[in-house]
């Protein structure tokens, strides 16, 4: 049986990574279920969730390109990104839904996402990024990595919410309008 610090570290690191990856899966399931209940629409829940899941993928890709190893900090950031990033996407989806419920057209509701809602998200993300970049100035490597990758996670989450979520809402909303207008045309033809 092999022993020593390298073996102990490897064993602990492997166990930690396995636990964090299973918590990422569990967190994803929980977020998706909560969104489905909250929005009362599985379709809108998936549209809100997928951009943030992509952020996790992009973040791991960024870590790979940067040459960062998987450790407690880098594994934790991926799980944190679900909780932090989903807020941005929820704001976008909810602003779109609010506009539609208030009688705005599909395009007007999408445009409103880029208005006050978009500015608020940009302001919030900017202050978060600045705060995490201060941590990146730490002389301790783990804290510096945490700051850098957390700032990147916030920036990617902002992009995902304002671009990907809005685009996905545009696609599902326009297909719903197409179905609605098709059914209205067929109903009027039947009456004639």
Backbone as JSON Lines, residues from 0, in Angstrom:
{"i":0,"aa":"X","n":[0.85,-1.17,0.0],"ca":[0.0,0.0,0.0],"c":[0.89,1.23,0.0]}
{"i":1,"aa":"X","n":[0.6,2.16,-0.93],"ca":[1.39,3.38,-1.05],"c":[0.88,4.44,-0.07]}
{"i":2,"aa":"X","n":[1.79,5.16,0.53],"ca":[1.44,6.23,1.46],"c":[2.32,7.44,1.2]}
{"i":3,"aa":"X","n":[2.11,8.46,1.97],"ca":[2.9,9.67,1.83],"c":[2.03,10.83,1.41]}
{"i":4,"aa":"X","n":[2.61,12.01,1.48],"ca":[1.84,13.22,1.17],"c":[1.3,13.25,-0.26]}
{"i":5,"aa":"X","n":[2.08,12.93,-1.28],"ca":[1.53,12.96,-2.64],"c":[0.33,12.03,-2.81]}
{"i":6,"aa":"X","n":[0.41,10.84,-2.26],"ca":[-0.7,9.89,-2.36],"c":[-1.91,10.4,-1.6]}
{"i":7,"aa":"X","n":[-1.69,10.93,-0.42],"ca":[-2.79,11.46,0.4],"c":[-3.46,12.64,-0.31]}
{"i":8,"aa":"X","n":[-2.65,13.55,-0.87],"ca":[-3.22,14.69,-1.61],"c":[-4.01,14.23,-2.82]}
{"i":9,"aa":"X","n":[-3.45,13.27,-3.55],"ca":[-4.14,12.77,-4.74],"c":[-5.48,12.15,-4.36]}
{"i":10,"aa":"X","n":[-5.49,11.35,-3.32],"ca":[-6.72,10.7,-2.87],"c":[-7.75,11.73,-2.42]}
{"i":11,"aa":"X","n":[-7.3,12.7,-1.64],"ca":[-8.21,13.75,-1.16],"c":[-8.72,14.59,-2.31]}
{"i":12,"aa":"X","n":[-7.85,14.92,-3.26],"ca":[-8.24,15.73,-4.41],"c":[-9.26,15.0,-5.28]}
{"i":13,"aa":"X","n":[-9.03,13.73,-5.51],"ca":[-9.96,12.94,-6.32],"c":[-11.32,12.85,-5.64]}
{"i":14,"aa":"X","n":[-11.34,12.59,-4.36],"ca":[-12.6,12.51,-3.62],"c":[-13.34,13.84,-3.65]}
{"i":15,"aa":"X","n":[-12.6,14.94,-3.48],"ca":[-13.21,16.27,-3.49],"c":[-13.81,16.59,-4.86]}
{"i":16,"aa":"X","n":[-13.08,16.29,-5.91],"ca":[-13.57,16.56,-7.25],"c":[-14.82,15.73,-7.56]}
{"i":17,"aa":"X","n":[-14.83,14.48,-7.15],"ca":[-16.01,13.64,-7.35],"c":[-17.21,14.21,-6.62]}
{"i":18,"aa":"X","n":[-17.01,14.63,-5.38],"ca":[-18.1,15.21,-4.59],"c":[-18.62,16.51,-5.2]}
{"i":19,"aa":"X","n":[-17.7,17.37,-5.64],"ca":[-18.11,18.64,-6.22],"c":[-18.82,18.43,-7.55]}
{"i":20,"aa":"X","n":[-18.39,17.47,-8.34],"ca":[-19.06,17.21,-9.61],"c":[-20.45,16.64,-9.38]}
{"i":21,"aa":"X","n":[-20.6,15.8,-8.36],"ca":[-21.95,15.31,-8.07],"c":[-22.81,16.42,-7.5]}
{"i":22,"aa":"X","n":[-22.2,17.37,-6.78],"ca":[-23.0,18.5,-6.28],"c":[-23.4,19.4,-7.44]}
{"i":23,"aa":"X","n":[-22.58,19.47,-8.49],"ca":[-22.95,20.24,-9.67],"c":[-24.16,19.61,-10.37]}
{"i":24,"aa":"X","n":[-24.16,18.31,-10.47],"ca":[-25.3,17.61,-11.07],"c":[-26.55,17.79,-10.21]}
{"i":25,"aa":"X","n":[-26.4,17.6,-8.91],"ca":[-27.53,17.76,-8.0],"c":[-28.04,19.2,-8.02]}
{"i":26,"aa":"X","n":[-27.12,20.16,-8.02],"ca":[-27.51,21.57,-8.1],"c":[-28.25,21.88,-9.39]}
{"i":27,"aa":"X","n":[-27.79,21.3,-10.49],"ca":[-28.47,21.51,-11.79],"c":[-29.89,20.98,-11.76]}
{"i":28,"aa":"X","n":[-30.06,19.8,-11.22],"ca":[-31.41,19.21,-11.12],"c":[-32.3,20.08,-10.24]}
{"i":29,"aa":"X","n":[-31.76,20.52,-9.11],"ca":[-32.53,21.35,-8.19],"c":[-32.91,22.69,-8.84]}
{"i":30,"aa":"X","n":[-31.97,23.32,-9.52],"ca":[-32.26,24.6,-10.18],"c":[-33.32,24.42,-11.26]}
{"i":31,"aa":"X","n":[-33.18,23.39,-12.06],"ca":[-34.15,23.14,-13.13],"c":[-35.54,22.85,-12.56]}
{"i":32,"aa":"X","n":[-35.61,22.06,-11.5],"ca":[-36.91,21.77,-10.88],"c":[-37.52,23.05,-10.28]}
{"i":33,"aa":"X","n":[-36.7,23.85,-9.62],"ca":[-37.19,25.08,-9.02],"c":[-37.69,26.05,-10.09]}
{"i":34,"aa":"X","n":[-36.95,26.16,-11.18],"ca":[-37.38,27.03,-12.27],"c":[-38.7,26.55,-12.89]}
{"i":35,"aa":"X","n":[-38.82,25.25,-13.06],"ca":[-40.05,24.7,-13.63],"c":[-41.25,25.02,-12.74]}
{"i":36,"aa":"X","n":[-41.08,24.87,-11.45],"ca":[-42.16,25.19,-10.51],"c":[-42.43,26.69,-10.5]}
{"i":37,"aa":"X","n":[-41.37,27.49,-10.45],"ca":[-41.54,28.94,-10.38],"c":[-42.15,29.54,-11.63]}
{"i":38,"aa":"X","n":[-41.7,29.12,-12.79],"ca":[-42.23,29.66,-14.04],"c":[-43.51,28.96,-14.49]}
{"i":39,"aa":"X","n":[-43.79,27.81,-13.91],"ca":[-44.92,26.98,-14.32],"c":[-44.85,26.64,-15.81]}
{"i":40,"aa":"X","n":[-43.62,26.51,-16.27],"ca":[-43.39,26.21,-17.68],"c":[-42.05,25.51,-17.83]}
{"i":41,"aa":"X","n":[-42.07,24.23,-18.16],"ca":[-40.8,23.53,-18.36],"c":[-39.97,24.14,-19.5]}
{"i":42,"aa":"X","n":[-40.65,24.63,-20.52],"ca":[-39.94,25.22,-21.65],"c":[-39.16,26.46,-21.23]}
{"i":43,"aa":"X","n":[-39.79,27.35,-20.48],"ca":[-39.09,28.55,-20.03],"c":[-38.03,28.22,-18.98]}
{"i":44,"aa":"X","n":[-38.26,27.18,-18.21],"ca":[-37.24,26.75,-17.25],"c":[-35.98,26.29,-17.97]}
{"i":45,"aa":"X","n":[-36.15,25.51,-19.01],"ca":[-35.0,25.01,-19.77],"c":[-34.29,26.16,-20.48]}
{"i":46,"aa":"X","n":[-35.07,27.09,-21.06],"ca":[-34.49,28.25,-21.74],"c":[-33.69,29.1,-20.77]}
{"i":47,"aa":"X","n":[-34.11,29.17,-19.53],"ca":[-33.41,29.96,-18.52],"c":[-32.19,29.21,-18.0]}
{"i":48,"aa":"X","n":[-32.26,27.9,-17.93],"ca":[-31.19,27.1,-17.34],"c":[-30.02,26.84,-18.31]}
{"i":49,"aa":"X","n":[-30.3,26.55,-19.54],"ca":[-29.25,26.13,-20.49],"c":[-28.13,27.17,-20.62]}
{"i":50,"aa":"X","n":[-28.42,28.47,-20.72],"ca":[-27.29,29.42,-20.81],"c":[-26.34,29.36,-19.61]}
{"i":51,"aa":"X","n":[-26.87,29.14,-18.43],"ca":[-26.0,29.06,-17.26],"c":[-25.23,27.74,-17.25]}
{"i":52,"aa":"X","n":[-25.83,26.69,-17.73],"ca":[-25.09,25.44,-17.85],"c":[-23.94,25.62,-18.84]}
{"i":53,"aa":"X","n":[-24.18,26.37,-19.9],"ca":[-23.11,26.66,-20.86],"c":[-22.0,27.47,-20.21]}
{"i":54,"aa":"X","n":[-22.35,28.35,-19.28],"ca":[-21.33,29.12,-18.56],"c":[-20.39,28.17,-17.82]}
{"i":55,"aa":"X","n":[-20.94,27.14,-17.21],"ca":[-20.1,26.16,-16.5],"c":[-19.14,25.49,-17.48]}
{"i":56,"aa":"X","n":[-19.64,25.12,-18.64],"ca":[-18.8,24.49,-19.67],"c":[-17.72,25.47,-20.13]}
{"i":57,"aa":"X","n":[-18.12,26.71,-20.4],"ca":[-17.15,27.72,-20.84],"c":[-16.09,27.96,-19.76]}
{"i":58,"aa":"X","n":[-16.53,27.97,-18.52],"ca":[-15.61,28.22,-17.42],"c":[-14.56,27.12,-17.32]}
{"i":59,"aa":"X","n":[-14.99,25.87,-17.43],"ca":[-14.02,24.76,-17.44],"c":[-13.09,24.87,-18.65]}
{"i":60,"aa":"X","n":[-13.63,25.29,-19.79],"ca":[-12.79,25.49,-20.97],"c":[-11.77,26.6,-20.75]}
{"i":61,"aa":"X","n":[-12.19,27.68,-20.14],"ca":[-11.29,28.79,-19.83],"c":[-10.2,28.34,-18.86]}
{"i":62,"aa":"X","n":[-10.58,27.55,-17.88],"ca":[-9.59,27.03,-16.92],"c":[-8.57,26.14,-17.64]}
{"i":63,"aa":"X","n":[-9.04,25.34,-18.57],"ca":[-8.14,24.47,-19.32],"c":[-7.16,25.29,-20.15]}
{"i":64,"aa":"X","n":[-7.69,26.3,-20.85],"ca":[-6.85,27.16,-21.69],"c":[-5.84,27.92,-20.83]}
{"i":65,"aa":"X","n":[-6.27,28.36,-19.65],"ca":[-5.39,29.1,-18.75],"c":[-4.38,28.18,-18.05]}
{"i":66,"aa":"X","n":[-4.56,26.89,-18.19],"ca":[-3.63,25.94,-17.57],"c":[-3.88,25.73,-16.09]}
{"i":67,"aa":"X","n":[-5.08,26.09,-15.62],"ca":[-5.4,25.92,-14.21],"c":[-5.75,24.45,-13.95]}
{"i":68,"aa":"X","n":[-5.26,23.95,-12.85],"ca":[-5.57,22.57,-12.48],"c":[-6.89,22.55,-11.7]}
{"i":69,"aa":"X","n":[-7.51,21.39,-11.69],"ca":[-8.72,21.24,-10.89],"c":[-8.31,21.12,-9.43]}
{"i":70,"aa":"X","n":[-8.81,22.04,-8.64],"ca":[-8.57,22.0,-7.21],"c":[-9.85,22.47,-6.51]}
{"i":71,"aa":"X","n":[-9.8,22.62,-5.23],"ca":[-11.01,22.97,-4.49],"c":[-11.59,24.3,-4.96]}
{"i":72,"aa":"X","n":[-10.76,25.23,-5.35],"ca":[-11.23,26.54,-5.8],"c":[-11.88,26.44,-7.17]}
{"i":73,"aa":"X","n":[-11.21,25.83,-8.12],"ca":[-11.74,25.78,-9.48],"c":[-12.99,24.91,-9.57]}
{"i":74,"aa":"X","n":[-13.04,23.85,-8.81],"ca":[-14.23,23.0,-8.82],"c":[-15.41,23.71,-8.16]}
{"i":75,"aa":"X","n":[-15.14,24.45,-7.11],"ca":[-16.19,25.16,-6.39],"c":[-16.81,26.27,-7.23]}
{"i":76,"aa":"X","n":[-16.0,26.96,-8.02],"ca":[-16.51,28.07,-8.83],"c":[-17.56,27.6,-9.81]}
{"i":77,"aa":"X","n":[-17.37,26.42,-10.38],"ca":[-18.36,25.9,-11.33],"c":[-19.72,25.71,-10.66]}
{"i":78,"aa":"X","n":[-19.71,25.21,-9.44],"ca":[-20.98,25.03,-8.72],"c":[-21.57,26.38,-8.32]}
{"i":79,"aa":"X","n":[-20.71,27.29,-7.9],"ca":[-21.18,28.63,-7.53],"c":[-21.82,29.33,-8.72]}
{"i":80,"aa":"X","n":[-21.29,29.09,-9.91],"ca":[-21.81,29.77,-11.1],"c":[-23.27,29.45,-11.36]}
{"i":81,"aa":"X","n":[-23.71,28.27,-10.96],"ca":[-25.14,27.97,-11.1],"c":[-25.98,28.94,-10.27]}
{"i":82,"aa":"X","n":[-25.58,29.11,-9.03],"ca":[-26.36,29.97,-8.14],"c":[-26.27,31.44,-8.48]}
{"i":83,"aa":"X","n":[-25.07,31.88,-8.86],"ca":[-24.88,33.3,-9.16],"c":[-25.46,33.63,-10.53]}
{"i":84,"aa":"X","n":[-25.13,32.83,-11.51],"ca":[-25.54,33.13,-12.88],"c":[-27.02,32.98,-13.15]}
{"i":85,"aa":"X","n":[-27.66,32.08,-12.44],"ca":[-29.08,31.86,-12.72],"c":[-29.91,33.09,-12.39]}
{"i":86,"aa":"X","n":[-29.44,33.9,-11.44],"ca":[-30.16,35.13,-11.11],"c":[-30.28,36.04,-12.32]}
{"i":87,"aa":"X","n":[-29.2,36.19,-13.06],"ca":[-29.24,37.06,-14.25],"c":[-30.26,36.54,-15.26]}
{"i":88,"aa":"X","n":[-30.23,35.24,-15.5],"ca":[-31.15,34.66,-16.48],"c":[-32.6,34.75,-16.01]}
{"i":89,"aa":"X","n":[-32.82,34.6,-14.72],"ca":[-34.18,34.73,-14.19],"c":[-34.69,36.15,-14.4]}
{"i":90,"aa":"X","n":[-33.85,37.14,-14.15],"ca":[-34.26,38.53,-14.38],"c":[-34.67,38.75,-15.83]}
{"i":91,"aa":"X","n":[-33.9,38.22,-16.76],"ca":[-34.21,38.39,-18.18],"c":[-35.52,37.7,-18.53]}
{"i":92,"aa":"X","n":[-35.67,36.46,-18.12],"ca":[-36.89,35.71,-18.44],"c":[-38.1,36.35,-17.79]}
{"i":93,"aa":"X","n":[-37.96,36.77,-16.55],"ca":[-39.1,37.36,-15.84],"c":[-39.48,38.71,-16.45]}
{"i":94,"aa":"X","n":[-38.51,39.49,-16.88],"ca":[-38.82,40.77,-17.53],"c":[-39.57,40.53,-18.83]}
{"i":95,"aa":"X","n":[-39.16,39.53,-19.59],"ca":[-39.86,39.17,-20.82],"c":[-41.29,38.73,-20.51]}
{"i":96,"aa":"X","n":[-41.45,37.88,-19.53],"ca":[-42.79,37.39,-19.16],"c":[-43.68,38.53,-18.69]}
{"i":97,"aa":"X","n":[-43.11,39.43,-17.9],"ca":[-43.87,40.58,-17.4],"c":[-44.36,41.44,-18.56]}
{"i":98,"aa":"X","n":[-43.49,41.67,-19.53],"ca":[-43.89,42.45,-20.7],"c":[-45.02,41.78,-21.47]}
{"i":99,"aa":"X","n":[-44.91,40.49,-21.66],"ca":[-45.95,39.76,-22.4],"c":[-47.27,39.78,-21.64]}
{"i":100,"aa":"X","n":[-47.2,39.63,-20.31],"ca":[-48.43,39.66,-19.5],"c":[-49.08,41.03,-19.51]}
{"i":101,"aa":"X","n":[-48.28,42.08,-19.71],"ca":[-48.81,43.44,-19.77],"c":[-49.24,43.84,-21.17]}
{"i":102,"aa":"X","n":[-49.28,42.89,-22.08],"ca":[-49.79,43.14,-23.42],"c":[-48.77,43.59,-24.44]}
{"i":103,"aa":"X","n":[-47.49,43.58,-24.08],"ca":[-46.46,43.96,-25.05],"c":[-46.34,42.87,-26.11]}
{"i":104,"aa":"X","n":[-45.99,43.29,-27.32],"ca":[-45.76,42.3,-28.37],"c":[-44.47,41.53,-28.04]}
{"i":105,"aa":"X","n":[-44.28,40.47,-28.76],"ca":[-43.08,39.64,-28.57],"c":[-41.81,40.48,-28.72]}
{"i":106,"aa":"X","n":[-41.74,41.26,-29.8],"ca":[-40.54,42.07,-30.05],"c":[-40.37,43.18,-29.02]}
{"i":107,"aa":"X","n":[-41.47,43.8,-28.6],"ca":[-41.38,44.86,-27.58],"c":[-40.91,44.29,-26.25]}
{"i":108,"aa":"X","n":[-41.39,43.11,-25.89],"ca":[-40.97,42.48,-24.63],"c":[-39.49,42.12,-24.68]}
{"i":109,"aa":"X","n":[-39.01,41.66,-25.83],"ca":[-37.58,41.36,-25.98],"c":[-36.75,42.63,-25.91]}
{"i":110,"aa":"X","n":[-37.23,43.69,-26.54],"ca":[-36.5,44.96,-26.51],"c":[-36.42,45.52,-25.09]}
{"i":111,"aa":"X","n":[-37.48,45.32,-24.31],"ca":[-37.49,45.82,-22.94],"c":[-36.43,45.12,-22.08]}
{"i":112,"aa":"X","n":[-36.09,43.9,-22.44],"ca":[-35.05,43.18,-21.7],"c":[-33.73,43.95,-21.79]}
{"i":113,"aa":"X","n":[-33.46,44.52,-22.95],"ca":[-32.24,45.27,-23.14],"c":[-32.3,46.67,-22.57]}
{"i":114,"aa":"X","n":[-33.44,47.1,-22.11],"ca":[-33.59,48.44,-21.54],"c":[-33.13,48.5,-20.1]}
{"i":115,"aa":"X","n":[-34.04,48.88,-19.23],"ca":[-33.71,49.05,-17.81],"c":[-33.21,47.76,-17.18]}
{"i":116,"aa":"X","n":[-33.78,46.63,-17.57],"ca":[-33.35,45.34,-17.01],"c":[-31.9,45.06,-17.38]}
{"i":117,"aa":"X","n":[-31.55,45.26,-18.64],"ca":[-30.19,45.04,-19.09],"c":[-29.2,45.97,-18.41]}
{"i":118,"aa":"X","n":[-29.58,47.23,-18.25],"ca":[-28.69,48.18,-17.57],"c":[-28.47,47.8,-16.12]}
{"i":119,"aa":"X","n":[-29.53,47.35,-15.46],"ca":[-29.39,46.93,-14.06],"c":[-28.48,45.72,-13.93]}
{"i":120,"aa":"X","n":[-28.61,44.77,-14.86],"ca":[-27.75,43.59,-14.82],"c":[-26.29,43.95,-15.11]}
{"i":121,"aa":"X","n":[-26.07,44.86,-16.04],"ca":[-24.71,45.29,-16.34],"c":[-24.09,45.99,-15.13]}
{"i":122,"aa":"X","n":[-24.87,46.84,-14.47],"ca":[-24.37,47.51,-13.27],"c":[-24.04,46.53,-12.17]}
{"i":123,"aa":"X","n":[-24.92,45.59,-11.95],"ca":[-24.69,44.58,-10.91],"c":[-23.47,43.73,-11.24]}
{"i":124,"aa":"X","n":[-23.36,43.29,-12.48],"ca":[-22.23,42.45,-12.87],"c":[-20.92,43.22,-12.78]}
{"i":125,"aa":"X","n":[-20.94,44.48,-13.15],"ca":[-19.71,45.29,-13.09],"c":[-19.19,45.41,-11.67]}
{"i":126,"aa":"X","n":[-20.09,45.66,-10.73],"ca":[-19.65,45.76,-9.33],"c":[-19.15,44.42,-8.8]}
{"i":127,"aa":"X","n":[-19.8,43.34,-9.19],"ca":[-19.35,42.0,-8.78],"c":[-17.98,41.68,-9.36]}
{"i":128,"aa":"X","n":[-17.8,41.98,-10.64],"ca":[-16.52,41.71,-11.3],"c":[-15.41,42.51,-10.63]}
{"i":129,"aa":"X","n":[-15.68,43.78,-10.35],"ca":[-14.68,44.62,-9.68],"c":[-14.3,44.05,-8.32]}
{"i":130,"aa":"X","n":[-15.29,43.58,-7.57],"ca":[-15.02,42.99,-6.26],"c":[-14.18,41.74,-6.35]}
{"i":131,"aa":"X","n":[-14.47,40.89,-7.31],"ca":[-13.69,39.67,-7.46],"c":[-12.29,39.95,-8.0]}
{"i":132,"aa":"X","n":[-12.15,40.98,-8.82],"ca":[-10.81,41.31,-9.32],"c":[-9.91,41.85,-8.2]}
{"i":133,"aa":"X","n":[-10.51,42.44,-7.18],"ca":[-9.71,42.85,-6.02],"c":[-9.12,41.61,-5.35]}
{"i":134,"aa":"X","n":[-9.93,40.56,-5.25],"ca":[-9.43,39.3,-4.68],"c":[-8.31,38.74,-5.54]}
{"i":135,"aa":"X","n":[-8.39,38.97,-6.87],"ca":[-7.37,38.45,-7.78],"c":[-6.0,39.07,-7.51]}
{"i":136,"aa":"X","n":[-5.95,40.19,-6.8],"ca":[-4.68,40.83,-6.48],"c":[-3.96,40.17,-5.31]}
{"i":137,"aa":"X","n":[-4.6,39.18,-4.71],"ca":[-4.01,38.5,-3.56],"c":[-2.7,37.81,-3.94]}
{"i":138,"aa":"X","n":[-1.71,37.87,-3.06],"ca":[-0.45,37.18,-3.36],"c":[-0.57,35.65,-3.24]}
{"i":139,"aa":"X","n":[-1.64,35.18,-2.62],"ca":[-1.84,33.73,-2.5],"c":[-2.5,33.2,-3.78]}
{"i":140,"aa":"X","n":[-1.87,32.22,-4.38],"ca":[-2.31,31.69,-5.66],"c":[-3.75,31.23,-5.71]}
{"i":141,"aa":"X","n":[-4.2,30.49,-4.69],"ca":[-5.57,29.99,-4.69],"c":[-6.58,31.14,-4.67]}
{"i":142,"aa":"X","n":[-6.33,32.16,-3.84],"ca":[-7.25,33.29,-3.78],"c":[-7.23,34.09,-5.07]}
{"i":143,"aa":"X","n":[-6.06,34.26,-5.64],"ca":[-5.94,34.98,-6.91],"c":[-6.71,34.26,-8.01]}
{"i":144,"aa":"X","n":[-6.56,32.94,-8.09],"ca":[-7.32,32.16,-9.07],"c":[-8.81,32.27,-8.83]}
{"i":145,"aa":"X","n":[-9.21,32.22,-7.57],"ca":[-10.63,32.35,-7.25],"c":[-11.17,33.69,-7.74]}
{"i":146,"aa":"X","n":[-10.42,34.75,-7.52],"ca":[-10.86,36.07,-7.96],"c":[-10.96,36.18,-9.47]}
{"i":147,"aa":"X","n":[-9.95,35.68,-10.15],"ca":[-9.93,35.76,-11.62],"c":[-11.06,34.94,-12.22]}
{"i":148,"aa":"X","n":[-11.2,33.69,-11.79],"ca":[-12.22,32.83,-12.39],"c":[-13.62,33.23,-11.96]}
{"i":149,"aa":"X","n":[-13.77,33.8,-10.78],"ca":[-15.09,34.3,-10.37],"c":[-15.49,35.51,-11.19]}
{"i":150,"aa":"X","n":[-14.54,36.41,-11.45],"ca":[-14.83,37.57,-12.3],"c":[-15.2,37.11,-13.71]}
{"i":151,"aa":"X","n":[-14.48,36.12,-14.22],"ca":[-14.8,35.57,-15.54],"c":[-16.17,34.92,-15.54]}
{"i":152,"aa":"X","n":[-16.49,34.22,-14.46],"ca":[-17.8,33.58,-14.35],"c":[-18.92,34.61,-14.38]}
{"i":153,"aa":"X","n":[-18.75,35.73,-13.69],"ca":[-19.77,36.78,-13.69],"c":[-19.92,37.36,-15.09]}
{"i":154,"aa":"X","n":[-18.8,37.63,-15.76],"ca":[-18.85,38.19,-17.11],"c":[-19.53,37.22,-18.08]}
{"i":155,"aa":"X","n":[-19.19,35.94,-17.99],"ca":[-19.82,34.94,-18.85],"c":[-21.31,34.8,-18.54]}
{"i":156,"aa":"X","n":[-21.67,34.89,-17.27],"ca":[-23.09,34.8,-16.88],"c":[-23.88,35.98,-17.42]}
{"i":157,"aa":"X","n":[-23.28,37.17,-17.38],"ca":[-23.94,38.35,-17.93],"c":[-24.16,38.18,-19.43]}
{"i":158,"aa":"X","n":[-23.13,37.74,-20.13],"ca":[-23.25,37.5,-21.57],"c":[-24.33,36.46,-21.86]}
{"i":159,"aa":"X","n":[-24.3,35.37,-21.11],"ca":[-25.27,34.3,-21.33],"c":[-26.7,34.79,-21.1]}
{"i":160,"aa":"X","n":[-26.89,35.6,-20.07],"ca":[-28.25,36.06,-19.78],"c":[-28.74,37.06,-20.82]}
{"i":161,"aa":"X","n":[-27.9,38.04,-21.15],"ca":[-28.37,39.1,-22.06],"c":[-28.4,38.66,-23.52]}
{"i":162,"aa":"X","n":[-27.53,37.75,-23.91],"ca":[-27.48,37.35,-25.31],"c":[-28.19,36.02,-25.53]}
{"i":163,"aa":"X","n":[-27.74,34.97,-24.84],"ca":[-28.28,33.64,-25.11],"c":[-29.72,33.47,-24.62]}
{"i":164,"aa":"X","n":[-29.99,33.93,-23.39],"ca":[-31.35,33.77,-22.87],"c":[-32.33,34.6,-23.69]}
{"i":165,"aa":"X","n":[-31.93,35.83,-24.03],"ca":[-32.81,36.68,-24.84],"c":[-33.04,36.06,-26.22]}
{"i":166,"aa":"X","n":[-31.99,35.53,-26.83],"ca":[-32.14,34.87,-28.14],"c":[-33.05,33.65,-28.04]}
{"i":167,"aa":"X","n":[-32.87,32.86,-26.99],"ca":[-33.72,31.67,-26.83],"c":[-35.18,32.07,-26.6]}
{"i":168,"aa":"X","n":[-35.4,33.11,-25.8],"ca":[-36.77,33.6,-25.6],"c":[-37.34,34.1,-26.92]}
{"i":169,"aa":"X","n":[-36.5,34.72,-27.72],"ca":[-36.95,35.18,-29.04],"c":[-37.38,34.03,-29.92]}
{"i":170,"aa":"X","n":[-36.63,32.94,-29.85],"ca":[-36.97,31.77,-30.68],"c":[-38.23,31.08,-30.2]}
{"i":171,"aa":"X","n":[-38.35,30.84,-28.89],"ca":[-39.55,30.13,-28.43],"c":[-40.77,31.04,-28.48]}
{"i":172,"aa":"X","n":[-40.57,32.33,-28.28],"ca":[-41.7,33.27,-28.34],"c":[-42.21,33.43,-29.75]}
{"i":173,"aa":"X","n":[-41.29,33.5,-30.74],"ca":[-41.73,33.67,-32.12],"c":[-42.41,32.41,-32.63]}
{"i":174,"aa":"X","n":[-41.94,31.24,-32.18],"ca":[-42.62,30.0,-32.6],"c":[-44.0,29.91,-31.98]}
{"i":175,"aa":"X","n":[-44.15,30.42,-30.74],"ca":[-45.48,30.43,-30.12],"c":[-46.4,31.39,-30.85]}
{"i":176,"aa":"X","n":[-45.87,32.57,-31.27],"ca":[-46.69,33.52,-32.01],"c":[-47.07,32.95,-33.37]}
{"i":177,"aa":"X","n":[-46.12,32.25,-34.03],"ca":[-46.43,31.62,-35.32],"c":[-47.55,30.61,-35.17]}
{"i":178,"aa":"X","n":[-47.5,29.79,-34.1],"ca":[-48.55,28.8,-33.86],"c":[-49.87,29.49,-33.59]}
{"i":179,"aa":"X","n":[-49.83,30.6,-32.81],"ca":[-51.04,31.33,-32.49],"c":[-51.64,31.95,-33.74]}
{"i":180,"aa":"X","n":[-50.82,32.6,-34.59],"ca":[-51.34,33.24,-35.79],"c":[-51.84,32.19,-36.78]}
{"i":181,"aa":"X","n":[-51.19,31.03,-36.88],"ca":[-51.65,29.96,-37.75],"c":[-53.01,29.44,-37.3]}
{"i":182,"aa":"X","n":[-53.18,29.27,-35.98],"ca":[-54.46,28.78,-35.49],"c":[-55.54,29.83,-35.67]}
{"i":183,"aa":"X","n":[-55.21,31.11,-35.55],"ca":[-56.19,32.17,-35.75],"c":[-56.62,32.23,-37.21]}
{"i":184,"aa":"X","n":[-55.66,32.05,-38.16],"ca":[-55.98,32.06,-39.58],"c":[-56.86,30.87,-39.92]}
{"i":185,"aa":"X","n":[-56.53,29.69,-39.4],"ca":[-57.33,28.51,-39.71],"c":[-58.72,28.61,-39.1]}
{"i":186,"aa":"X","n":[-58.84,29.22,-37.92],"ca":[-60.17,29.43,-37.32],"c":[-61.01,30.4,-38.14]}
{"i":187,"aa":"X","n":[-60.4,31.48,-38.65],"ca":[-61.15,32.44,-39.44],"c":[-61.55,31.84,-40.79]}
{"i":188,"aa":"X","n":[-60.7,30.95,-41.36],"ca":[-61.06,30.28,-42.61],"c":[-62.21,29.32,-42.4]}
{"i":189,"aa":"X","n":[-62.25,28.66,-41.24],"ca":[-63.33,27.73,-40.96],"c":[-64.65,28.47,-40.8]}
{"i":190,"aa":"X","n":[-64.59,29.67,-40.23],"ca":[-65.81,30.45,-40.03],"c":[-66.34,30.99,-41.35]}
{"i":191,"aa":"X","n":[-65.46,31.22,-42.33],"ca":[-65.86,31.8,-43.61],"c":[-66.43,30.76,-44.52]}
